[in-house]
Amino acid sequence: MTRTNRFRAAREARTRTAYKIMQSVFDLCQAQGQALEQIDLAIRDAYPWGERRAWPYKAWLMARREFYKKHGLPLRPLISIAESVLEDGNMLSSLPTAPSPHIDLPHHEEKL
């Protein structure tokens, strides 16, 4: 098995694990008669891998998107990168602008 295949298998395993966790939380919450918003919070609280960053969190988000869609749970719609850049640009254009400081960098002469 190549390194790439091992890495891919590990990523897929993490995503499957995330989905299984969500399924067990969902089943438990449904058995208790909780509303979809409460189930959403319970699934968020069930994140098992510490800090929400890097590949483990990405796997969680991938599994969550599929799980929520399948089970009708509330999920914010995806926006494209282009849309998010436009939003950032609109937000930035409303901010007051300050003059940028002038910085003189030392010149280095090349020695032959």
Backbone as CSV, one residue per row, in Angstrom:
resi,resn,N_x,N_y,N_z,CA_x,CA_y,CA_z,C_x,C_y,C_z
1,MET,0.848,-1.171,0.000,0.000,0.000,0.000,0.892,1.232,0.000
2,THR,0.638,2.145,-0.906,1.456,3.344,-0.981,1.055,4.328,0.110
3,ARG,1.903,5.300,0.303,1.639,6.326,1.314,0.346,7.076,0.998
4,THR,0.126,7.379,-0.274,-1.084,8.085,-0.686,-2.319,7.259,-0.380
5,ASN,-2.267,5.969,-0.660,-3.408,5.098,-0.378,-3.670,4.979,1.121
6,ARG,-2.606,4.902,1.927,-2.775,4.843,3.384,-3.405,6.128,3.896
7,PHE,-2.953,7.265,3.367,-3.492,8.561,3.773,-4.968,8.658,3.398
8,ARG,-5.310,8.239,2.190,-6.701,8.281,1.733,-7.567,7.365,2.596
9,ALA,-7.065,6.183,2.904,-7.822,5.241,3.736,-8.040,5.820,5.136
10,ALA,-7.036,6.476,5.680,-7.166,7.084,7.006,-8.200,8.208,6.991
11,ARG,-8.198,9.008,5.935,-9.177,10.093,5.816,-10.590,9.530,5.717
12,GLU,-10.761,8.517,4.904,-12.087,7.909,4.744,-12.554,7.280,6.050
13,ALA,-11.648,6.658,6.780,-11.998,6.044,8.059,-12.448,7.117,9.052
14,ARG,-11.773,8.251,9.058,-12.140,9.342,9.969,-13.526,9.881,9.621
15,THR,-13.815,10.008,8.334,-15.115,10.508,7.894,-16.220,9.524,8.259
16,ARG,-15.967,8.228,8.062,-16.951,7.209,8.441,-17.191,7.211,9.949
17,THR,-16.128,7.367,10.729,-16.258,7.417,12.183,-17.123,8.614,12.593
18,ALA,-16.879,9.750,11.976,-17.673,10.949,12.274,-19.147,10.697,11.982
19,TYR,-19.428,10.079,10.849,-20.809,9.806,10.460,-21.479,8.865,11.459
20,LYS,-20.746,7.844,11.899,-21.293,6.890,12.867,-21.600,7.569,14.204
21,ILE,-20.727,8.481,14.620,-20.968,9.225,15.862,-22.248,10.038,15.731
22,MET,-22.393,10.729,14.614,-23.584,11.538,14.388,-24.841,10.670,14.378
23,GLN,-24.742,9.495,13.772,-25.899,8.596,13.710,-26.316,8.148,15.099
24,SER,-25.342,7.801,15.937,-25.692,7.337,17.286,-26.279,8.479,18.117
25,VAL,-25.745,9.688,17.984,-26.294,10.842,18.700,-27.709,11.135,18.205
26,PHE,-27.890,11.093,16.894,-29.201,11.349,16.297,-30.230,10.344,16.805
27,ASP,-29.870,9.061,16.798,-30.789,8.019,17.255,-31.180,8.222,18.719
28,LEU,-30.199,8.530,19.553,-30.455,8.753,20.973,-31.379,9.960,21.180
29,CYS,-31.081,11.050,20.483,-31.884,12.267,20.628,-33.312,12.060,20.131
30,GLN,-33.438,11.331,19.039,-34.791,11.049,18.525,-35.576,10.195,19.508
31,ALA,-34.916,9.229,20.116,-35.585,8.370,21.101,-36.056,9.188,22.308
32,GLN,-35.345,10.277,22.597,-35.716,11.156,23.706,-36.725,12.216,23.282
33,GLY,-37.088,12.224,21.988,-38.089,13.169,21.494,-37.590,14.592,21.322
34,GLN,-36.302,14.776,21.107,-35.750,16.119,20.970,-36.062,16.706,19.602
35,ALA,-36.134,18.042,19.565,-36.377,18.772,18.318,-35.101,18.784,17.485
36,LEU,-35.243,19.083,16.191,-34.091,19.091,15.287,-33.001,20.060,15.747
37,GLU,-33.385,21.203,16.286,-32.391,22.178,16.760,-31.586,21.616,17.936
38,GLN,-32.268,20.860,18.812,-31.579,20.235,19.938,-30.649,19.123,19.461
39,ILE,-31.096,18.389,18.461,-30.259,17.329,17.895,-29.021,17.943,17.260
40,ASP,-29.198,19.058,16.559,-28.063,19.767,15.953,-27.036,20.130,17.014
41,LEU,-27.486,20.689,18.127,-26.558,21.065,19.206,-25.874,19.838,19.812
42,ALA,-26.611,18.756,19.963,-26.025,17.533,20.525,-24.944,16.976,19.589
43,ILE,-25.201,17.031,18.289,-24.197,16.544,17.329,-22.974,17.452,17.359
44,ARG,-23.175,18.748,17.431,-22.027,19.668,17.533,-21.189,19.354,18.770
45,ASP,-21.868,19.101,19.880,-21.158,18.802,21.134,-20.448,17.451,21.105
46,ALA,-20.822,16.583,20.172,-20.242,15.236,20.116,-18.915,15.189,19.362
47,TYR,-18.427,16.318,18.858,-17.158,16.314,18.118,-16.064,15.710,18.992
48,PRO,-15.411,14.637,18.525,-14.541,13.859,19.407,-13.047,14.174,19.362
49,TRP,-12.576,15.020,18.447,-11.138,15.111,18.220,-10.504,16.403,18.702
50,GLY,-10.956,16.922,19.821,-10.311,18.096,20.405,-10.565,19.376,19.625
51,GLU,-9.486,20.078,19.353,-9.587,21.359,18.652,-10.150,21.166,17.246
52,ARG,-11.007,22.063,16.856,-11.656,21.963,15.542,-10.762,22.595,14.488
53,ARG,-9.824,21.779,14.006,-8.900,22.274,12.990,-8.311,21.102,12.213
54,ALA,-7.741,21.430,11.090,-7.021,20.469,10.254,-7.932,19.352,9.734
55,TRP,-7.320,18.239,9.350,-8.068,17.194,8.676,-9.192,16.593,9.526
56,PRO,-9.006,16.326,10.828,-10.117,15.743,11.578,-11.388,16.605,11.504
57,TYR,-11.231,17.908,11.598,-12.405,18.777,11.537,-12.996,18.808,10.131
58,LYS,-12.138,18.765,9.129,-12.629,18.729,7.751,-13.442,17.449,7.525
59,ALA,-12.966,16.328,8.047,-13.701,15.067,7.921,-15.049,15.175,8.625
60,TRP,-15.062,15.798,9.802,-16.306,15.991,10.546,-17.291,16.814,9.717
61,LEU,-16.814,17.904,9.118,-17.697,18.772,8.334,-18.225,18.069,7.085
62,MET,-17.384,17.271,6.449,-17.834,16.518,5.271,-18.936,15.529,5.665
63,ALA,-18.710,14.806,6.746,-19.707,13.839,7.207,-20.976,14.567,7.647
64,ARG,-20.811,15.697,8.311,-21.971,16.452,8.795,-22.843,16.946,7.653
65,ARG,-22.216,17.460,6.614,-22.991,17.966,5.477,-23.858,16.845,4.896
66,GLU,-23.269,15.679,4.681,-24.029,14.547,4.136,-25.092,14.067,5.126
67,PHE,-24.715,13.953,6.394,-25.640,13.458,7.414,-26.833,14.402,7.566
68,TYR,-26.571,15.687,7.673,-27.649,16.655,7.865,-28.594,16.676,6.671
69,LYS,-28.038,16.587,5.483,-28.869,16.587,4.288,-29.791,15.364,4.280
70,LYS,-29.240,14.213,4.623,-30.016,12.967,4.622,-31.114,12.975,5.681
71,HIS,-30.834,13.578,6.839,-31.763,13.524,7.966,-32.591,14.798,8.137
72,GLY,-32.474,15.740,7.222,-33.293,16.955,7.280,-32.951,17.892,8.429
73,LEU,-31.714,17.864,8.874,-31.288,18.756,9.953,-30.903,20.125,9.378
74,PRO,-31.020,21.179,10.189,-30.712,22.526,9.690,-29.227,22.692,9.408
75,LEU,-28.919,23.195,8.230,-27.531,23.402,7.831,-27.476,24.650,6.972
76,ARG,-26.536,25.516,7.278,-26.394,26.723,6.467,-26.023,26.334,5.048
77,PRO,-26.559,27.045,4.063,-26.208,26.716,2.681,-24.745,27.054,2.389
78,LEU,-24.166,26.255,1.522,-22.792,26.527,1.087,-22.762,27.778,0.230
79,ILE,-21.738,28.585,0.408,-21.528,29.679,-0.524,-20.194,29.434,-1.208
80,SER,-20.108,29.880,-2.426,-18.883,29.643,-3.177,-17.778,30.557,-2.660
81,ILE,-16.558,30.232,-3.004,-15.422,31.068,-2.628,-15.594,32.454,-3.230
82,ALA,-16.057,32.515,-4.489,-16.259,33.811,-5.144,-17.266,34.659,-4.371
83,GLU,-18.350,34.031,-3.896,-19.349,34.766,-3.123,-18.769,35.258,-1.808
84,SER,-17.949,34.439,-1.158,-17.371,34.861,0.117,-16.373,35.999,-0.081
85,VAL,-15.645,35.991,-1.186,-14.713,37.079,-1.479,-15.498,38.369,-1.709
86,LEU,-16.604,38.267,-2.444,-17.434,39.443,-2.673,-17.987,39.979,-1.359
87,GLU,-18.429,39.082,-0.479,-18.930,39.514,0.826,-17.832,40.218,1.604
88,ASP,-16.631,39.646,1.612,-15.506,40.267,2.315,-15.200,41.630,1.708
89,GLY,-15.258,41.713,0.388,-14.983,42.980,-0.285,-16.002,44.038,0.080
90,ASN,-17.280,43.660,0.150,-18.323,44.601,0.544,-18.139,45.055,1.978
91,MET,-17.729,44.132,2.842,-17.493,44.495,4.233,-16.298,45.424,4.333
92,LEU,-15.252,45.144,3.576,-14.055,45.960,3.638,-14.287,47.357,3.076
93,SER,-15.128,47.463,2.047,-15.354,48.770,1.437,-16.094,49.713,2.377
94,SER,-16.795,49.174,3.370,-17.518,50.024,4.305,-16.648,50.469,5.483
95,LEU,-15.464,49.899,5.609,-14.564,50.271,6.693,-13.798,51.535,6.333
96,PRO,-13.528,52.404,7.319,-12.717,53.584,7.020,-11.301,53.160,6.679
97,THR,-10.703,53.856,5.753,-9.338,53.512,5.357,-8.353,54.432,6.046
98,ALA,-7.260,53.879,6.444,-6.195,54.651,7.082,-5.021,54.697,6.121
99,PRO,-4.275,55.779,6.160,-3.106,55.834,5.278,-2.116,54.744,5.659
100,SER,-1.545,54.112,4.672,-0.580,53.060,4.966,0.778,53.687,5.251
101,PRO,1.464,53.196,6.257,2.773,53.786,6.603,3.800,53.468,5.521
102,HIS,4.697,54.418,5.324,5.764,54.213,4.353,6.942,53.582,5.087
103,ILE,7.435,52.500,4.544,8.550,51.791,5.176,9.706,51.759,4.195
104,ASP,10.825,52.291,4.639,12.027,52.229,3.811,12.774,50.948,4.151
105,LEU,12.987,50.135,3.148,13.738,48.907,3.332,15.190,49.157,2.948
106,PRO,16.115,48.569,3.688,17.532,48.772,3.340,17.836,48.130,1.988
107,HIS,18.703,48.789,1.245,19.110,48.258,-0.050,20.366,47.423,0.143
108,HIS,20.386,46.277,-0.455,21.541,45.397,-0.372,22.225,45.388,-1.727
109,GLU,23.518,45.649,-1.672,24.275,45.590,-2.918,24.831,44.206,-3.091
110,GLU,24.773,43.762,-4.301,25.267,42.420,-4.609,26.761,42.476,-4.766
111,LYS,27.468,41.607,-4.070,28.938,41.547,-4.173,29.313,40.552,-5.247
112,LEU,30.215,40.945,-6.056,30.679,40.062,-7.129,31.896,39.283,-6.725
